[in-house]
Amino acid sequence: MARRLANKGRRNLPKTTELGRRSFSSTEARIHEYKNRIKDRDYLEFAIDRIAIELTHFLTK
């Protein structure tokens, strides 16, 4: 409840994603951007490494 009240004024701001701070007009635009990113081999390696780091951090808690 407290978290919901603390974030009440920030609901209209663009969400921060791994693609950075961007606002998308539709879900299709977001999906299209992700598909373009996945085609890049370097980004795919970066994403896998980042997921591995997050999982390692979560499992060591």
Rosetta constraint file for C-alpha pairs under 8 A:
AtomPair CA 1 CA 5 HARMONIC 6.37 0.50
AtomPair CA 2 CA 6 HARMONIC 6.10 0.50
AtomPair CA 3 CA 7 HARMONIC 6.23 0.50
AtomPair CA 4 CA 8 HARMONIC 6.14 0.50
AtomPair CA 7 CA 11 HARMONIC 6.70 0.50
AtomPair CA 14 CA 21 HARMONIC 6.53 0.50
AtomPair CA 14 CA 22 HARMONIC 6.05 0.50
AtomPair CA 14 CA 23 HARMONIC 4.98 0.50
AtomPair CA 15 CA 21 HARMONIC 6.41 0.50
AtomPair CA 15 CA 22 HARMONIC 6.96 0.50
AtomPair CA 15 CA 23 HARMONIC 6.92 0.50
AtomPair CA 16 CA 20 HARMONIC 5.77 0.50
AtomPair CA 16 CA 21 HARMONIC 4.69 0.50
AtomPair CA 16 CA 22 HARMONIC 6.96 0.50
AtomPair CA 17 CA 21 HARMONIC 6.37 0.50
AtomPair CA 17 CA 22 HARMONIC 7.76 0.50
AtomPair CA 24 CA 29 HARMONIC 6.30 0.50
AtomPair CA 24 CA 30 HARMONIC 6.18 0.50
AtomPair CA 25 CA 29 HARMONIC 6.79 0.50
AtomPair CA 26 CA 30 HARMONIC 6.70 0.50
AtomPair CA 27 CA 31 HARMONIC 6.21 0.50
AtomPair CA 28 CA 32 HARMONIC 6.04 0.50
AtomPair CA 29 CA 33 HARMONIC 6.22 0.50
AtomPair CA 30 CA 34 HARMONIC 6.32 0.50
AtomPair CA 31 CA 35 HARMONIC 6.19 0.50
AtomPair CA 32 CA 36 HARMONIC 6.32 0.50
AtomPair CA 33 CA 37 HARMONIC 6.29 0.50
AtomPair CA 34 CA 38 HARMONIC 6.15 0.50
AtomPair CA 35 CA 39 HARMONIC 6.51 0.50
AtomPair CA 36 CA 40 HARMONIC 7.17 0.50
AtomPair CA 37 CA 43 HARMONIC 6.53 0.50
AtomPair CA 37 CA 44 HARMONIC 7.70 0.50
AtomPair CA 38 CA 43 HARMONIC 6.66 0.50
AtomPair CA 38 CA 44 HARMONIC 5.78 0.50
AtomPair CA 39 CA 44 HARMONIC 7.71 0.50
AtomPair CA 40 CA 44 HARMONIC 6.42 0.50
AtomPair CA 41 CA 45 HARMONIC 6.39 0.50
AtomPair CA 42 CA 46 HARMONIC 6.21 0.50
AtomPair CA 43 CA 47 HARMONIC 6.03 0.50
AtomPair CA 44 CA 48 HARMONIC 6.21 0.50
AtomPair CA 45 CA 49 HARMONIC 6.19 0.50
AtomPair CA 46 CA 50 HARMONIC 6.15 0.50
AtomPair CA 47 CA 51 HARMONIC 6.16 0.50
AtomPair CA 48 CA 52 HARMONIC 6.17 0.50
AtomPair CA 49 CA 53 HARMONIC 6.22 0.50
AtomPair CA 50 CA 54 HARMONIC 6.26 0.50
AtomPair CA 51 CA 55 HARMONIC 6.14 0.50
AtomPair CA 52 CA 56 HARMONIC 6.06 0.50
AtomPair CA 53 CA 57 HARMONIC 6.11 0.50
AtomPair CA 54 CA 58 HARMONIC 6.13 0.50
AtomPair CA 55 CA 59 HARMONIC 6.04 0.50
AtomPair CA 56 CA 60 HARMONIC 6.14 0.50
AtomPair CA 57 CA 61 HARMONIC 6.67 0.50
